[in-house]
Amino acid sequence: MTVLDWFFIISLSLASIGLVFSGISFYLMAQTKKALKKLKRRKVRKKKQKQKKRNIRELVKKSKKQRNWGISLSILFLVFSIAAGYSLYYQAMHLSQKDSKAVVQGYYLMDNLENELKTAKTTENDVKSGKNIKLLAGQFSSYGIYKATIRNSETGQKKLNKYYKSMKELGINLSSQPNDFFKNETLLNEFETDLEAIKKNHEDVVRYFNINKNALVNKK
């Protein structure tokens, strides 16, 4: 489990403890107040007036202590409930370390493939261009192993999985072509169009998860 998973579990546990014990504290306070009212109504002899007053003071003090504990534990419940909720929200709206690495690597791969396809149009070394493209195709195909974490929001999962799927499919399609496929201008243009579609999927992921584009360039 990640640090955020542990943070959520601990926060939720502490919030639950706060809720249970604040409830107990307020229940005990109610019982104490009930006993206090009963004691105040009770008639005693003059000799026992001092003892009655002392008992009343003790019950009042006990009631205040229980109230303070109840308030403190209620605050504990609220604070850690908010912390647990924020942890869930953060994970829903941010990429995991694995997905973040895949998206950054994808940016690098798309840029490299775009350059290789442009170079292939005018290259005199068909063998080298073919090998470079096939090598990149294998890396694109490897995106078939990726799947968005269930911690992400439903929309985030759909965008991320759509991106991974498009990367994988382009890689498989490129791998199935002959090494000199780029001599076919129509076929080459089709792959360039597919790459543009993937770049759009990548942009959707970057925008949704608020990824810093400058950070992508720097990591590259």
C-alpha positions as CSV (number, residue, x, y, z in Angstrom):
1,M,0.0,0.0,0.0
2,T,1.1,3.6,-0.6
3,V,1.7,6.3,2.0
4,L,-1.7,7.8,1.1
5,D,-3.4,4.5,1.6
6,W,-2.0,4.3,5.1
7,F,-2.9,7.9,5.7
8,F,-6.5,7.3,4.7
9,I,-6.7,4.1,6.9
10,I,-5.2,5.8,10.0
11,S,-7.4,9.0,9.5
12,L,-10.5,6.9,9.1
13,S,-9.7,4.8,12.1
14,L,-9.1,7.9,14.3
15,A,-12.2,9.5,13.0
16,S,-14.2,6.4,14.0
17,I,-12.7,6.3,17.4
18,G,-13.5,10.0,17.8
19,L,-17.1,9.4,16.8
20,V,-17.6,6.4,19.1
21,F,-16.1,8.0,22.2
22,S,-17.6,11.4,21.7
23,G,-21.0,9.6,21.5
24,I,-20.2,7.8,24.8
25,S,-19.0,11.1,26.4
26,F,-22.3,12.9,25.5
27,Y,-24.3,9.9,26.6
28,L,-22.6,9.9,30.0
29,M,-23.0,13.7,30.3
30,A,-26.7,13.2,29.7
31,Q,-26.9,10.6,32.4
32,T,-24.9,12.8,34.8
33,K,-27.3,15.7,34.2
34,K,-30.2,13.5,34.8
35,A,-28.7,12.4,38.1
36,L,-28.0,16.0,38.9
37,K,-31.6,17.1,38.4
38,K,-32.8,14.2,40.5
39,L,-30.4,15.1,43.3
40,K,-31.5,18.8,43.2
41,R,-35.1,17.7,43.6
42,R,-34.3,15.4,46.5
43,K,-35.2,16.8,49.9
44,V,-32.7,16.1,52.7
45,R,-32.3,17.1,56.3
46,K,-30.4,20.2,57.3
47,K,-27.5,18.0,58.5
48,K,-27.1,16.6,55.0
49,Q,-27.4,19.9,53.2
50,K,-23.6,20.3,52.9
51,Q,-23.2,16.8,51.6
52,K,-25.9,17.4,49.0
53,K,-24.2,20.6,47.8
54,R,-20.9,18.8,47.7
55,N,-22.5,16.0,45.6
56,I,-24.1,18.6,43.3
57,R,-20.7,20.3,42.7
58,E,-19.1,17.0,42.0
59,L,-21.8,16.1,39.5
60,V,-21.6,19.6,37.8
61,K,-17.8,19.2,37.6
62,K,-18.2,15.7,36.2
63,S,-20.8,16.9,33.6
64,K,-18.5,19.6,32.4
65,K,-15.6,17.2,32.1
66,Q,-17.7,14.8,30.1
67,R,-18.9,17.7,27.9
68,N,-15.4,18.9,27.2
69,W,-14.3,15.3,26.3
70,G,-17.3,15.0,24.0
71,I,-16.5,18.3,22.3
72,S,-12.8,17.4,22.0
73,L,-13.5,14.0,20.5
74,S,-16.1,15.5,18.1
75,I,-13.4,17.8,16.9
76,L,-11.1,14.8,16.5
77,F,-13.8,13.1,14.5
78,L,-14.3,16.1,12.2
79,V,-10.6,16.8,11.6
80,F,-9.7,13.2,10.7
81,S,-12.9,12.8,8.7
82,I,-11.8,15.7,6.6
83,A,-8.3,14.3,6.4
84,A,-9.6,10.9,5.2
85,G,-11.9,12.6,2.7
86,Y,-9.1,14.8,1.3
87,S,-6.9,11.7,1.0
88,L,-9.6,10.0,-1.2
89,Y,-10.1,13.2,-3.3
90,Y,-6.3,13.6,-3.8
91,Q,-5.9,10.0,-5.0
92,A,-9.0,10.4,-7.2
93,M,-7.6,13.5,-8.9
94,H,-3.9,12.7,-9.1
95,L,-1.9,10.0,-10.8
96,S,-0.2,7.2,-8.9
97,Q,3.6,7.0,-9.2
98,K,3.3,4.2,-11.7
99,D,0.8,6.0,-13.9
100,S,2.8,9.3,-13.6
101,K,5.9,7.5,-14.9
102,A,3.9,6.0,-17.8
103,V,2.5,9.3,-18.8
104,V,5.9,11.0,-18.8
105,Q,7.4,8.1,-20.7
106,G,4.6,8.3,-23.2
107,Y,5.3,12.0,-23.8
108,Y,8.9,11.0,-24.7
109,L,7.8,8.1,-26.9
110,M,5.3,10.2,-28.9
111,D,7.9,12.9,-29.5
112,N,10.4,10.3,-30.6
113,L,8.0,8.5,-32.9
114,E,6.9,11.8,-34.5
115,N,10.5,12.7,-35.3
116,E,11.2,9.2,-36.7
117,L,8.2,9.3,-39.0
118,K,9.2,12.7,-40.3
119,T,12.8,11.5,-40.8
120,A,11.5,8.4,-42.6
121,K,10.0,10.6,-45.3
122,T,13.4,11.8,-46.5
123,T,15.8,9.2,-45.1
124,E,18.3,7.4,-47.3
125,N,18.9,4.8,-44.7
126,D,15.6,2.8,-44.8
127,V,17.0,0.0,-42.6
128,K,17.9,2.3,-39.7
129,S,14.6,4.2,-39.8
130,G,12.7,0.9,-39.9
131,K,14.6,-0.5,-36.9
132,N,14.1,2.7,-34.9
133,I,10.4,2.8,-35.6
134,K,10.0,-0.9,-34.8
135,L,11.9,-0.4,-31.5
136,L,9.5,2.4,-30.6
137,A,6.5,0.3,-31.7
138,G,7.5,-2.3,-29.1
139,Q,7.6,0.3,-26.4
140,F,4.2,1.6,-27.4
141,S,2.8,-2.0,-27.4
142,S,4.0,-2.4,-23.8
143,Y,1.3,0.1,-22.7
144,G,-1.1,-2.8,-22.8
145,I,0.1,-3.8,-19.3
146,Y,-1.1,-0.5,-17.9
147,K,-4.5,0.1,-16.3
148,A,-5.7,3.0,-14.3
149,T,-5.9,2.5,-10.6
150,I,-9.4,2.2,-9.0
151,R,-8.4,5.0,-6.7
152,N,-8.8,7.5,-9.5
153,S,-12.2,9.0,-10.3
154,E,-14.3,7.1,-12.8
155,T,-13.7,9.9,-15.4
156,G,-10.0,9.8,-14.7
157,Q,-9.9,6.1,-15.2
158,K,-11.7,6.3,-18.5
159,K,-9.3,9.0,-19.9
160,L,-6.2,7.2,-18.7
161,N,-7.3,3.7,-20.0
162,K,-8.3,5.3,-23.3
163,Y,-4.8,6.7,-23.6
164,Y,-3.1,3.4,-22.6
165,K,-5.3,1.5,-25.1
166,S,-4.5,3.9,-28.0
167,M,-0.8,3.7,-27.2
168,K,-0.9,-0.1,-27.3
169,E,-2.9,-0.3,-30.5
170,L,-0.6,2.0,-32.4
171,G,2.4,-0.1,-31.2
172,I,0.8,-3.3,-32.3
173,N,-0.2,-1.8,-35.7
174,L,3.3,-0.5,-36.3
175,S,4.9,-3.8,-35.3
176,S,2.8,-5.6,-37.9
177,Q,4.0,-3.5,-40.8
178,P,7.0,-4.3,-43.0
179,N,10.2,-2.4,-42.1
180,D,9.9,-0.1,-45.0
181,F,6.2,0.7,-44.7
182,F,6.9,4.4,-44.6
183,K,7.6,4.3,-48.3
184,N,3.9,4.1,-48.7
185,E,2.9,7.7,-48.2
186,T,-0.8,6.9,-47.6
187,L,0.1,4.4,-44.8
188,L,2.6,6.8,-43.3
189,N,0.0,9.6,-43.2
190,E,-2.5,7.2,-41.5
191,F,0.0,6.5,-38.7
192,E,0.7,10.2,-38.3
193,T,-3.0,10.8,-37.9
194,D,-3.2,8.0,-35.3
195,L,-0.3,9.6,-33.4
196,E,-2.1,12.9,-33.4
197,A,-5.2,11.2,-31.9
198,I,-3.0,9.7,-29.2
199,K,-1.5,13.1,-28.4
200,K,-5.0,14.4,-27.9
201,N,-5.7,11.5,-25.5
202,H,-2.5,12.4,-23.7
203,E,-3.5,16.0,-23.5
204,D,-6.8,15.0,-22.0
205,V,-5.0,13.1,-19.3
206,V,-2.6,16.0,-18.6
207,R,-5.4,18.5,-18.4
208,Y,-7.7,16.3,-16.2
209,F,-5.0,15.4,-13.7
210,N,-3.5,19.0,-13.7
211,I,-0.1,17.8,-14.8
212,N,2.5,20.6,-15.3
213,K,3.4,20.5,-19.0
214,N,6.8,22.2,-18.3
215,A,7.5,19.3,-15.9
216,L,6.9,16.9,-18.7
217,V,9.4,18.6,-20.9
218,N,12.0,18.9,-18.1
219,K,11.6,15.2,-17.2
220,K,12.0,14.3,-20.8
